[in-house]
């Protein structure tokens, strides 16, 4: 996508496969015996192909596997699942600077999953893209194949470990999260179905029903590119408290960032609210002194009695510019390539989602940049044609003076058909 091209994921995939067969060697025989005993007790009429449960609580991609088919594996103790969907999107961009205003985007996403004794899972997801006309700024006009997920998942008692290219969400599940250094908000991929995977080691340990700890590390062959994060989490009734430390560096900008963060989220009957703040220390080769500032986010979700989902957020970035005239060329490039999430200092976001009928959902959203007074508005209709077929019609509108953040995107109209297999 438009984000950084993360290094080393090929070696991570090889390591995932090696670890998978190592665990297979350790646990395979026992699992084969258990399954053999269960098979003798079950009649042919009682055999049911179960759907796989989500592997990671916040990885929304696992929902696409629920209609997958159980395959017969060569190894008795190994169960294989698969799933796929096809999406065609036809778009029109109202921007005078574009040579091609029309664009046709095709995507096939294939998902494969192997399970061993409910403790070990190997998952891979492959994207195949094809483009005609406008290439959405960040793709070539050739067919593209991307290995978006390839990771090994291991669970035992209080320990949970994943290694490989995976989705990592950090902090509250909000539009802007001050601590989401792995897959931050990017307007160029705002309506995409999935977030891009990150090659990483991730380990979780649950001490008891209240306390848990998570650590993430992204290996790289480049000395100046790294991501490290550690989080202590406490769950008290309906509230979640997270204390985090994050440390990362950018190869392209040679900048180094350190975060000390606190996040609080509370769930109630009709929704939830959250608050997250981070103290940031930024340094770079051209900086004589470290730059220190605060990044904060506060938001809520509320479901009205008639079933409308309301969402609101306020975001503040003390390290960004307070005047649009201060936007630099390098910052524009980093913004469009997904290295930074915003150009301005203060933002607001509101959205609604309403289930009109069993088959029709209407969603709207509005983003406001208070620094340069530009805005971004969208409305999307999603219609369920059949059990596995969805129709999406969307309209994106932008407003702002020339040189403002959202003005560069222009207006966009799209229609998409998504078919799940």
KAWOGI-V862386 format. One record per pair of residues at least 24 apart in sequence whose C-alpha atoms are under 10 Angstrom apart, sorted by the first residue. I is the first residue (numbers start at 1). J is the second residue. D is the distance in whole Angstrom. If there is no record, write none. Layout:
I;J;D / I;J;D
//
This chain:
1;137;10 / 1;138;7 / 1;139;7 / 1;146;9 / 1;188;9 / 1;189;8 / 1;195;9 / 1;196;7 / 1;337;9 / 1;338;9 / 2;136;10 / 2;137;8 / 2;138;5 / 2;139;8 / 2;186;9 / 2;188;7 / 2;189;8 / 2;196;10 / 2;334;10 / 2;335;10 / 2;336;7 / 2;337;5 / 2;338;6 / 2;339;9 / 3;138;9 / 3;183;9 / 3;184;9 / 3;186;8 / 3;188;10 / 3;189;9 / 3;196;8 / 3;334;9 / 3;335;9 / 3;336;9 / 3;337;5 / 3;338;4 / 3;339;6 / 3;340;9 / 4;250;10 / 4;251;10 / 4;252;9 / 4;334;10 / 4;337;7 / 4;338;7 / 4;339;7 / 5;198;10 / 5;337;10 / 6;165;10 / 6;197;9 / 6;198;7 / 6;199;7 / 6;218;9 / 6;219;10 / 6;220;8 / 6;222;10 / 6;225;9 / 6;226;10 / 7;198;9 / 7;199;8 / 7;218;9 / 7;219;8 / 7;220;6 / 7;221;7 / 7;222;8 / 7;225;9 / 7;226;10 / 8;164;10 / 8;165;10 / 8;199;7 / 8;200;10 / 8;218;9 / 8;219;7 / 8;220;6 / 8;221;7 / 8;222;9 / 9;147;9 / 9;148;10 / 9;149;10 / 9;150;9 / 9;151;10 / 9;164;7 / 9;165;6 / 9;197;10 / 9;198;8 / 9;199;5 / 9;200;9 / 9;218;10 / 9;219;9 / 9;220;9 / 10;147;9 / 10;150;9 / 10;164;9 / 10;165;9 / 10;199;9 / 11;164;9 / 11;199;10 / 12;150;8 / 12;151;8 / 12;152;10 / 12;163;7 / 12;164;5 / 12;165;7 / 12;199;7 / 12;200;8 / 12;201;9 / 12;219;9 / 13;124;9 / 13;147;10 / 13;149;9 / 13;150;6 / 13;151;7 / 13;152;9 / 13;163;9 / 13;164;6 / 13;165;8 / 13;199;9 / 14;150;9 / 14;151;10 / 14;164;9 / 15;151;9 / 15;152;9 / 15;163;8 / 15;164;8 / 16;122;8 / 16;123;9 / 16;150;8 / 16;151;6 / 16;152;5 / 16;153;9 / 16;162;9 / 16;163;7 / 16;164;6 / 16;165;9 / 17;122;8 / 17;123;10 / 17;150;9 / 17;151;8 / 17;152;8 / 17;164;10 / 18;152;10 / 19;120;10 / 19;122;10 / 19;152;8 / 19;153;10 / 19;154;10 / 19;163;9 / 20;114;9 / 20;115;10 / 20;116;9 / 20;120;7 / 20;121;8 / 20;122;7 / 20;151;10 / 20;152;7 / 20;153;9 / 20;154;9 / 21;122;10 / 23;116;9 / 23;119;10 / 23;120;7 / 23;121;10 / 23;154;9 / 24;75;9 / 24;77;9 / 24;78;9 / 24;115;10 / 24;116;7 / 24;117;9 / 24;120;8 / 27;77;9 / 27;116;8 / 27;117;7 / 27;119;9 / 27;120;9 / 28;75;8 / 28;76;8 / 28;77;6 / 28;78;8 / 28;116;7 / 28;117;8 / 29;75;10 / 29;76;9 / 29;77;7 / 30;77;8 / 30;117;9 / 31;76;8 / 31;77;5 / 31;78;9 / 31;116;8 / 31;117;6 / 31;118;10 / 32;75;9 / 32;76;6 / 32;77;5 / 32;78;8 / 32;116;10 / 32;117;9 / 33;76;9 / 33;77;8 / 34;77;9 / 34;117;9 / 35;76;8 / 35;77;7 / 35;117;9 / 36;76;9 / 36;77;9 / 51;81;9 / 52;80;10 / 52;81;8 / 52;113;9 / 52;115;9 / 52;118;10 / 55;121;8 / 55;123;9 / 55;153;8 / 55;154;10 / 55;155;10 / 56;153;9 / 56;160;10 / 56;162;9 / 56;166;10 / 56;167;9 / 56;168;10 / 58;167;9 / 58;168;8 / 58;169;7 / 58;170;10 / 58;173;9 / 59;166;9 / 59;167;6 / 59;168;8 / 59;169;8 / 59;194;9 / 59;195;9 / 60;167;9 / 60;193;9 / 60;194;8 / 60;195;9 / 61;111;9 / 61;125;9 / 61;149;10 / 61;167;9 / 61;193;8 / 61;194;7 / 61;195;9 / 62;111;9 / 62;113;10 / 62;123;10 / 64;109;10 / 64;110;10 / 64;111;8 / 64;420;8 / 64;421;9 / 65;110;10 / 65;111;7 / 65;112;8 / 65;113;9 / 65;420;10 / 65;421;9 / 67;388;9 / 67;420;8 / 67;421;7 / 68;111;9 / 68;112;9 / 68;113;10 / 68;420;10 / 68;421;8 / 69;421;10 / 71;114;10 / 73;114;9 / 75;116;10 / 76;116;10 / 77;115;8 / 77;116;6 / 77;117;7 / 78;114;7 / 78;115;6 / 78;116;5 / 78;117;8 / 78;118;10 / 78;120;10 / 78;121;10 / 79;113;8 / 79;114;6 / 79;115;5 / 79;116;7 / 79;117;9 / 79;118;10 / 79;121;10 / 80;112;7 / 80;113;6 / 80;114;4 / 80;115;6 / 80;116;9 / 80;121;10 / 80;122;9 / 80;123;10 / 81;111;8 / 81;112;6 / 81;113;5 / 81;114;6 / 81;115;8 / 81;123;9 / 82;110;8 / 82;111;5 / 82;112;5 / 82;113;6 / 82;114;9 / 82;123;10 / 82;124;10 / 82;125;10 / 82;421;9 / 83;109;8 / 83;110;6 / 83;111;5 / 83;112;7 / 83;113;9 / 83;125;9 / 83;420;8 / 83;421;6 / 84;108;7 / 84;109;5 / 84;110;4 / 84;111;6 / 84;112;9 / 84;125;9 / 84;126;9 / 84;127;10 / 84;419;9 / 84;420;6 / 84;421;5 / 85;109;6 / 85;110;7 / 85;111;9 / 85;127;10 / 85;388;9 / 85;389;9 / 85;418;7 / 85;419;5 / 85;420;4 / 85;421;5 / 86;110;9 / 86;127;10 / 86;128;10 / 86;389;10 / 86;417;8 / 86;418;6 / 86;419;5 / 86;420;6 / 86;421;8 / 87;129;10 / 87;193;10 / 87;389;10 / 87;390;9 / 87;391;10 / 87;416;7 / 87;417;6 / 87;418;4 / 87;419;6 / 87;420;9 / 88;129;10 / 88;130;9 / 88;391;10 / 88;415;8 / 88;416;5 / 88;417;5 / 88;418;7 / 88;419;9 / 89;131;10 / 89;391;10 / 89;392;9 / 89;393;9 / 89;414;7 / 89;415;6 / 89;416;4 / 89;417;7 / 89;418;9 / 90;132;10 / 90;393;10 / 90;413;8 / 90;414;6 / 90;415;5 / 90;416;6 / 90;417;9 / 91;133;10 / 91;134;9 / 91;136;9 / 91;393;10 / 91;394;9 / 91;395;10 / 91;412;7 / 91;413;6 / 91;414;4 / 91;415;7 / 91;416;9 / 92;133;10 / 92;134;9 / 92;395;10 / 92;411;8 / 92;412;6 / 92;413;5 / 92;414;6 / 92;415;9 / 93;134;9 / 93;136;9 / 93;396;9 / 93;409;9 / 93;410;7 / 93;411;6 / 93;412;5 / 93;413;7 / 93;414;9 / 94;397;10 / 94;409;9 / 94;410;6 / 94;411;5 / 94;412;6 / 94;413;9 / 95;407;10 / 95;408;8 / 95;409;8 / 95;410;6 / 95;411;7 / 95;412;9 / 96;410;9 / 97;408;10 / 97;410;10 / 98;134;8 / 98;137;10 / 99;133;9 / 99;134;8 / 100;132;9 / 100;133;6 / 100;134;5 / 100;135;9 / 101;133;7 / 101;134;6 / 101;135;10 / 101;136;10 / 101;412;9 / 102;132;8 / 102;133;6 / 102;134;6 / 102;135;9 / 102;136;10 / 102;412;10 / 102;413;10 / 102;414;10 / 103;131;7 / 103;132;6 / 103;133;5 / 103;134;4 / 103;135;7 / 103;136;8 / 103;414;9 / 104;130;8 / 104;131;6 / 104;132;5 / 104;133;6 / 104;134;7 / 104;135;8 / 104;136;10 / 104;414;10 / 104;415;10 / 104;416;10 / 105;129;7 / 105;130;6 / 105;131;5 / 105;132;7 / 105;133;9 / 105;134;9 / 105;135;8 / 105;136;9 / 105;141;10 / 105;416;9 / 106;130;5 / 106;131;6 / 106;132;9 / 106;143;9 / 106;416;9 / 106;417;10 / 106;418;10 / 107;131;9 / 107;143;10 / 107;144;9 / 107;145;10 / 107;418;9 / 108;145;10 / 108;418;10 / 108;419;10 / 108;420;10 / 109;145;10 / 109;146;10 / 109;147;10 / 109;148;9 / 109;420;9 / 110;147;10 / 110;148;10 / 110;421;9 / 111;148;10 / 111;149;9 / 111;150;10 / 112;149;10 / 112;150;9 / 113;150;10 / 113;151;10 / 113;152;10 / 114;152;10 / 115;153;9 / 116;154;10 / 118;154;9 / 118;155;8 / 118;156;9 / 119;153;8 / 119;154;5 / 119;155;5 / 119;156;6 / 119;157;9 / 119;160;9 / 120;152;7 / 120;153;6 / 120;154;5 / 120;155;7 / 120;156;9 / 120;161;10 / 120;162;10 / 121;151;8 / 121;152;6 / 121;153;5 / 121;154;6 / 121;155;9 / 121;162;9 / 122;150;8 / 122;151;6 / 122;152;5 / 122;153;6 / 122;154;9 / 122;162;10 / 122;163;10 / 122;164;10 / 123;149;7 / 123;150;6 / 123;151;6 / 123;152;7 / 123;153;8 / 123;164;9 / 123;165;10 / 123;166;9 / 124;148;8 / 124;149;5 / 124;150;4 / 124;151;7 / 124;152;9 / 124;164;10 / 124;165;9 / 124;166;9 / 125;149;5 / 125;150;7 / 125;151;9 / 125;165;10 / 125;166;10 / 125;197;10 / 126;150;9 / 136;188;8 / 136;189;9 / 137;188;8 / 137;336;9 / 137;337;10 / 137;409;10 / 138;188;8 / 138;189;10 / 138;336;9 / 138;337;8 / 147;196;10 / 147;197;9 / 148;194;9 / 148;195;9 / 148;196;6 / 148;197;5 / 148;198;8 / 148;199;10 / 149;196;8 / 149;197;6 / 149;198;8 / 149;199;9 / 150;197;9 / 150;198;10 / 150;199;9 / 151;197;10 / 151;199;9 / 151;200;9 / 151;201;9 / 152;201;10 / 153;202;10 / 153;203;10 / 154;203;10 / 155;203;10 / 155;204;9 / 156;205;10 / 157;205;9 / 157;206;9 / 158;204;8 / 158;205;6 / 158;206;5 / 158;207;7 / 158;208;8 / 158;212;9 / 159;203;7 / 159;204;6 / 159;205;5 / 159;206;7 / 159;207;9 / 160;202;8 / 160;203;6 / 160;204;5 / 160;205;6 / 160;206;9 / 160;214;9 / 161;201;8 / 161;202;6 / 161;203;4 / 161;204;6 / 161;205;9 / 161;214;10 / 161;215;10 / 162;200;8 / 162;201;6 / 162;202;5 / 162;203;6 / 162;204;9 / 162;216;10 / 163;199;8 / 163;200;6 / 163;201;5 / 163;202;6 / 163;203;9 / 163;216;10 / 163;217;10 / 163;218;10 / 164;197;9 / 164;198;8 / 164;199;5 / 164;200;6 / 164;201;7 / 164;202;9 / 164;218;9 / 165;196;9 / 165;197;5 / 165;198;5 / 165;199;4 / 165;200;6 / 165;201;9 / 165;218;10 / 166;195;10 / 166;196;8 / 166;197;5 / 166;198;5 / 166;199;6 / 166;200;7 / 166;201;9 / 166;202;9 / 167;194;9 / 167;195;7 / 167;196;7 / 167;197;5 / 167;198;6 / 167;199;9 / 167;200;9 / 168;195;9 / 168;196;9 / 168;197;8 / 168;198;7 / 168;199;9 / 168;200;9 / 168;202;9 / 168;216;9 / 169;195;9 / 170;216;10 / 170;229;9 / 170;231;9 / 170;242;10 / 170;244;9 / 171;231;9 / 171;241;10 / 171;242;8 / 171;243;9 / 171;244;9 / 171;261;9 / 171;262;9 / 171;263;7 / 171;264;9 / 171;265;9 / 171;274;10 / 171;275;10 / 171;276;8 / 172;240;10 / 172;242;9 / 172;263;7 / 172;264;8 / 172;265;7 / 172;273;9 / 172;274;7 / 172;275;8 / 172;276;8 / 172;297;10 / 172;298;10 / 172;299;10 / 173;265;10 / 173;274;9 / 174;274;9 / 174;275;10 / 174;276;10 / 174;297;9 / 174;298;9 / 174;299;8 / 174;300;9 / 174;301;10 / 174;311;10 / 174;312;9 / 174;313;8 / 175;297;9 / 175;299;9 / 175;312;10 / 175;313;8 / 175;314;10 / 175;315;9 / 175;349;8 / 176;276;10 / 176;296;9 / 176;297;7 / 176;298;9 / 176;299;10 / 176;313;8 / 176;314;9 / 176;315;7 / 176;316;9 / 176;341;8 / 176;342;9 / 176;347;9 / 176;348;10 / 176;349;9 / 177;263;10 / 177;275;10 / 177;276;7 / 177;277;9 / 177;278;10 / 177;295;9 / 177;296;8 / 177;297;7 / 177;298;9 / 177;315;8 / 177;341;10 / 178;259;9 / 178;261;8 / 178;263;10 / 178;276;7 / 178;277;7 / 178;278;6 / 178;279;9 / 178;280;9 / 178;294;9 / 178;295;6 / 178;296;6 / 178;297;7 / 178;315;9 / 178;316;9 / 178;317;8 / 178;341;10 / 179;229;9 / 179;244;8 / 179;245;9 / 179;246;8 / 179;259;7 / 179;260;9 / 179;261;7 / 179;262;9 / 179;263;9 / 179;276;8 / 179;277;8 / 179;278;7 / 179;279;10 / 179;280;10 / 179;295;9 / 179;296;9 / 180;246;10 / 180;341;10 / 181;227;8 / 181;228;9 / 181;229;9 / 181;246;8 / 181;247;9 / 181;248;8 / 181;339;10 / 181;340;9 / 181;341;10 / 182;216;10 / 182;218;9 / 182;227;8 / 182;228;10 / 182;229;10 / 182;248;10 / 183;338;9 / 183;339;10 / 183;341;10 / 184;338;8 / 184;339;9 / 184;340;8 / 184;341;7 / 185;338;8 / 185;340;9 / 185;341;6 / 185;342;9 / 186;335;8 / 186;336;8 / 186;337;9 / 186;338;6 / 186;339;9 / 186;340;8 / 186;341;6 / 186;342;8 / 187;335;9 / 187;336;9 / 187;338;9 / 187;341;8 / 187;342;9 / 187;376;10 / 187;406;9 / 187;409;9 / 188;335;9 / 188;336;7 / 188;337;9 / 188;338;8 / 188;409;8 / 189;338;9 / 191;378;10 / 191;380;10 / 191;394;10 / 200;227;9 / 200;228;9 / 201;228;10 / 202;229;10 / 202;230;10 / 203;230;10 / 204;231;10 / 205;232;10 / 206;233;9 / 208;234;10 / 208;235;10 / 209;234;9 / 209;235;8 / 209;236;9 / 210;234;5 / 210;235;5 / 210;236;6 / 210;237;9 / 210;240;9 / 211;235;7 / 211;236;9 / 211;241;10 / 211;242;10 / 212;242;10 / 213;242;9 / 213;243;10 / 213;244;10 / 214;244;9 / 215;244;10 / 215;245;10 / 215;246;10 / 216;246;9 / 217;247;10 / 217;248;10 / 218;248;10 / 222;250;10 / 222;251;7 / 223;249;9 / 223;250;9 / 223;251;8 / 223;254;10 / 224;248;9 / 224;249;6 / 224;250;6 / 224;251;5 / 224;252;8 / 224;253;9 / 224;254;6 / 224;255;8 / 224;256;8 / 225;249;5 / 225;250;5 / 225;251;5 / 225;252;8 / 225;253;10 / 225;254;8 / 225;255;9 / 225;256;9 / 226;250;7 / 226;251;8 / 226;256;9 / 227;257;10 / 228;258;10 / 229;258;10 / 229;259;9 / 231;261;9 / 231;262;10 / 232;262;10 / 233;263;9 / 233;264;10 / 234;264;10 / 235;265;10 / 235;266;10 / 236;266;10 / 237;266;9 / 237;267;9 / 238;265;8 / 238;266;6 / 238;267;5 / 238;268;7 / 238;269;10 / 238;272;9 / 239;264;7 / 239;265;6 / 239;266;4 / 239;267;6 / 239;268;9 / 239;272;10 / 239;273;10 / 239;274;10 / 240;264;6 / 240;265;5 / 240;266;6 / 240;267;9 / 240;274;9 / 241;265;7 / 241;266;9 / 241;274;10 / 241;275;10 / 241;276;10 / 242;276;9 / 243;276;10 / 243;278;10 / 244;278;9 / 245;278;9 / 245;279;10 / 246;278;10 / 246;280;9 / 247;280;10 / 247;281;10 / 248;282;10 / 249;282;10 / 249;283;10 / 249;284;9 / 250;284;10 / 250;339;9 / 252;334;9 / 252;339;9 / 253;284;8 / 253;285;9 / 253;286;10 / 253;330;9 / 253;334;9 / 253;339;9 / 254;283;9 / 254;284;6 / 254;285;7 / 254;286;9 / 255;282;7 / 255;283;6 / 255;284;4 / 255;285;7 / 255;286;9 / 255;287;9 / 256;281;8 / 256;282;6 / 256;283;5 / 256;284;6 / 256;285;9 / 256;290;10 / 257;281;6 / 257;282;5 / 257;283;7 / 257;284;9 / 257;290;10 / 257;291;9 / 257;292;10 / 258;282;7 / 258;283;9 / 258;292;10 / 259;294;10 / 259;295;10 / 260;294;10 / 261;294;10 / 261;295;9 / 261;296;9 / 262;296;10 / 263;296;10 / 263;297;9 / 263;298;10 / 264;298;10 / 265;298;10 / 265;299;10 / 265;300;9 / 266;300;10 / 267;300;10 / 267;301;9 / 268;301;10 / 268;302;9 / 269;302;9 / 269;303;9 / 270;301;8 / 270;302;6 / 270;303;5 / 270;304;7 / 270;305;9 / 270;307;10 / 270;309;9 / 271;300;8 / 271;301;5 / 271;302;4 / 271;303;6 / 271;304;9 / 271;309;9 / 271;310;9 / 271;311;9 / 272;299;9 / 272;300;6 / 272;301;5 / 272;302;7 / 272;303;9 / 272;311;10 / 273;298;8 / 273;299;6 / 273;300;4 / 273;301;6 / 273;302;8 / 273;311;9 / 273;312;9 / 273;313;10 / 274;298;6 / 274;299;6 / 274;300;6 / 274;301;9 / 274;313;9 / 275;299;7 / 275;300;9 / 275;313;10 / 275;314;10 / 276;315;10 / 277;315;10 / 277;316;9 / 277;317;10 / 278;317;10 / 279;318;10 / 280;317;10 / 280;318;9 / 280;319;9 / 281;319;10 / 282;319;9 / 291;319;8 / 292;318;9 / 292;319;8 / 293;317;8 / 293;318;5 / 293;319;6 / 293;320;9 / 294;318;5 / 294;319;7 / 295;319;8 / 295;320;10 / 295;345;9 / 296;346;10 / 297;347;10 / 297;348;10 / 298;348;10 / 299;348;10 / 299;349;9 / 299;350;9 / 300;350;10 / 301;350;10 / 301;351;10 / 301;352;10 / 302;352;10 / 303;352;10 / 303;353;9 / 303;354;10 / 304;354;10 / 306;354;9 / 306;355;9 / 307;353;9 / 307;354;7 / 307;355;7 / 307;356;9 / 308;352;7 / 308;353;6 / 308;354;5 / 308;355;7 / 308;356;9 / 308;362;10 / 308;363;10 / 309;351;8 / 309;352;5 / 309;353;5 / 309;354;6 / 309;355;9 / 309;363;9 / 310;350;7 / 310;351;6 / 310;352;5 / 310;353;7 / 310;354;9 / 310;364;10 / 310;365;10 / 311;349;8 / 311;350;6 / 311;351;5 / 311;352;6 / 311;353;9 / 311;365;9 / 312;348;8 / 312;349;6 / 312;350;4 / 312;351;7 / 312;352;9 / 312;365;10 / 312;366;10 / 312;367;10 / 313;347;8 / 313;348;6 / 313;349;5 / 313;350;7 / 313;351;9 / 313;367;9 / 314;346;8 / 314;347;6 / 314;348;5 / 314;349;7 / 314;350;9 / 314;367;10 / 314;368;10 / 315;345;8 / 315;346;6 / 315;347;5 / 315;348;6 / 315;349;8 / 315;369;10 / 316;344;9 / 316;345;6 / 316;346;5 / 316;347;7 / 316;348;9 / 317;342;9 / 317;343;9 / 317;344;8 / 317;345;5 / 317;346;7 / 317;347;9 / 318;344;9 / 318;345;6 / 318;346;9 / 319;343;10 / 319;344;9 / 319;345;7 / 320;344;6 / 320;345;5 / 320;346;9 / 320;371;10 / 321;345;6 / 321;346;9 / 321;371;8 / 321;372;10 / 322;346;8 / 322;370;9 / 322;371;6 / 322;372;8 / 323;370;10 / 323;371;6 / 323;372;7 / 324;370;10 / 324;371;6 / 324;372;5 / 324;373;9 / 324;403;8 / 324;404;7 / 324;405;8 / 325;372;9 / 325;403;8 / 325;404;9 / 327;403;9 / 327;404;9 / 327;405;9 / 332;403;10 / 332;405;9 / 335;405;9 / 336;408;10 / 342;369;9 / 342;405;8 / 343;369;9 / 343;371;9 / 343;372;9 / 343;404;9 / 343;405;7 / 343;406;10 / 344;369;7 / 344;370;7 / 344;371;5 / 344;372;7 / 344;373;10 / 344;374;10 / 344;404;9 / 344;405;8 / 345;369;8 / 345;370;8 / 345;371;6 / 345;372;9 / 346;370;6 / 346;371;6 / 346;372;10 / 347;371;8 / 347;373;10 / 347;375;10 / 348;375;10 / 349;375;10 / 349;376;9 / 349;377;10 / 350;377;10 / 351;377;10 / 351;378;9 / 351;379;9 / 352;379;10 / 353;379;10 / 353;380;9 / 353;381;10 / 354;381;10 / 355;382;10 / 356;383;10 / 357;383;9 / 357;384;10 / 358;383;9 / 358;384;8 / 359;383;5 / 359;384;5 / 359;385;7 / 359;386;9 / 359;387;10 / 359;390;9 / 360;384;6 / 360;385;9 / 360;390;10 / 360;391;10 / 360;392;10 / 361;392;10 / 362;392;10 / 362;393;10 / 362;394;10 / 363;394;9 / 364;394;10 / 364;395;10 / 364;396;10 / 365;396;10 / 366;396;10 / 366;397;10 / 366;398;10 / 367;398;9 / 367;406;9 / 368;399;10 / 368;406;9 / 369;400;10 / 369;404;9 / 369;405;8 / 369;406;8 / 371;404;9 / 371;405;9 / 372;400;8 / 372;401;8 / 372;403;9 / 372;404;6 / 372;405;7 / 372;406;9 / 373;399;9 / 373;400;6 / 373;401;8 / 373;404;8 / 373;405;9 / 373;406;9 / 374;398;7 / 374;399;6 / 374;400;4 / 374;401;7 / 374;402;10 / 374;403;10 / 374;404;6 / 374;405;6 / 374;406;6 / 374;407;7 / 375;399;5 / 375;400;6 / 375;404;9 / 375;405;8 / 375;406;6 / 375;407;8 / 376;400;9 / 376;405;10 / 376;406;6 / 376;407;8 / 376;409;9 / 376;410;9 / 376;411;9 / 377;406;10 / 377;411;9 / 378;411;10 / 378;412;9 / 378;413;10 / 379;413;10 / 380;414;9 / 380;415;10 / 381;415;10 / 382;416;9 / 382;417;10 / 383;417;10 / 384;418;10 / 385;417;10 / 385;418;10 / 385;419;10 / 386;419;9 / 387;419;9 / 387;420;9 / 388;418;8 / 388;419;6 / 388;420;5 / 388;421;7 / 389;417;7 / 389;418;6 / 389;419;5 / 389;420;6 / 389;421;9 / 390;416;8 / 390;417;6 / 390;418;5 / 390;419;6 / 390;420;9 / 391;415;8 / 391;416;6 / 391;417;5 / 391;418;6 / 391;419;9 / 392;416;5 / 392;417;6 / 392;418;8 / 393;417;9
//
